[in-house]
Amino acid sequence: MQNLGKTLSQLKEQSRYRSLKLPHGIDLTSNDYLGMAQHTALRETAIRALRDGIDIGAAGSRLLRGHTTAHAELEEFASAHFNAGRALYFPTGFQANYALLTTLPERRDIVLYDELIHASMRDGLNAGKYKSYRFTHNDLNNLEDLLERYRNSADNIYIAAETLYSMDGDFAPLEDIHALAQRYDATLIADEAHATGIYGDQGKGLAYEIIAKHGYDNLITVHTCGKAIGVAGGLICANSEVVDYLINKARPFIYSTAPIPLQALLVQKSLEILASDDGKNRRDKLLLLSKRAKELFNGEGSQIVPIILGEDAKAVEIAKAMQDQGYDIRAIRPPTVPQGTARLRLSLSSNLDEDILQNFADALEQMS
Ligand SMILES: Cc1ncc(COP(=O)(O)O)c(C=O)c1O
């Protein structure tokens, strides 16, 4: 165990040491983009369900006794909501992505992935028994070259991408990627983690228009439920056969205790709220703030605004100074982001207002 201390010391020297900090100050860092994590109706739903005697734990894998009415109803609701053949609910988005990428592609298949996809998909790729190749971030030419090169040698090709990138706040050229998937008979796995709840009709995600036109033949979507939905978990939406296959083959699904029933119940309630006027008002407010942040910080126009500072030590120093002024913003460093691009990740929420953004921008400017 002696190397652990050495590695930790090195991390400290490199300004890459991480420690747990409780929330403190104005939230500019969480993924609770629409304030759903504090929604009164969700609290009331939880209290009522507990009073009515909902079991606390699922007490087993979904394939054993852990499958409850709350899970079944959420999946039925989600498949209709996201216009999918079927939906499957996992305890976390990480588990959902990992399950997809360790289960669907087999030895003679290939996965092409955007270089900036999330660690949960990366770890799935690394654990898989197939070959995978990365394409330059959002580069359609590079992706098409790889599709050309591998189409004939691979049995199946999967493309892994996010629809809105978690650390850069930029959007994928989703329609074009999907069109390439169709042209080369590939399947796009679209991680909607940061788009669900915010973009698309009733917050159904950035792939929603594509689904309305083309269904799920060349597409699988992942909707994490701990960000704009404000609860926890991950929903995989796909055609029925894919979901059936996952239920039979995905080890993270089969060999893990089901999410607590209350979690499933709250995700469904949150999706219902997000589809209502309340959800629309929250979305509209967030979109306005995102527009303002684009002007102030030269962002991409989404609710995620990277403020790139370069060196790790600088990001840590500025994050600390902003925290001291009452803003809860954290330094994001490698390996979460590429070397030399350490940053503050400004994360907007419909709970904020323009004055807070302006004050934050002024404080930041004084520091540089
Ligand atoms: C793009 C992306 N995908 C997947 C996940 C994992 O989701 P969860 O936090 O629900 O495990 C995250 C979370 O950080 C993410 O940013």
The ligand as a Gaussian input file, in Angstrom:
#p B3LYP/6-31G(d) Opt

LIG

0 1
 C      -22.271000      12.813000     -20.069000
 C      -22.525000      11.988000     -18.867000
 N      -22.956000      10.733000     -19.027000
 C      -23.202000       9.937000     -17.961000
 C      -23.015000      10.383000     -16.677000
 C      -23.256000       9.461000     -15.526000
 O      -24.510000       9.708000     -14.967000
 P      -24.777000       9.513000     -13.403000
 O      -24.220000      10.687000     -12.713000
 O      -26.260000       9.389000     -13.317000
 O      -24.095000       8.241000     -12.992000
 C      -22.589000      11.691000     -16.473000
 C      -22.397000      12.179000     -15.074000
 O      -21.577000      12.905000     -14.702000
 C      -22.322000      12.514000     -17.588000
 O      -21.890000      13.770000     -17.445000

